[in-house]
Amino acid sequence: MYLTGICIAAMTFVTIGIWHPIVIKTEYYWGTRPWILYLLIGICCCGAALFVENVYISSFLGVFGASALWGIGELFVQKKRVEKGWFPKNPKRKYK
């Protein structure tokens, strides 16, 4: 049996699961300002995935980079969720 597909699927599931709380915490502490950092991480990881020969590492870099890029949109959606009261506001942060 070949387990490559299952391993990559598990890696993808875990990576996306890790990014969800990262986005929530980022918005809570810093708002949407770090979106540029997400963009740089995403581009770097996706670019690096093109040059890595190992299928597992290349897949991880691609999924991690794509998740970072997806996280940009989620940061702004999370901001709207906070405004609607679905998630708590950070009392130490100033909101506009």
Buried (B, 14 or more C-beta within 10 A) or exposed (E): EEEEEEBBEEBBEEBBEEBEEBBBEBBBEBBBEBBEBBBEBBEBBBEBBEEBEEEEEBBBBBBBBBBBBBBBEBBEEBBEBBEEEEBEEBEEEEEE
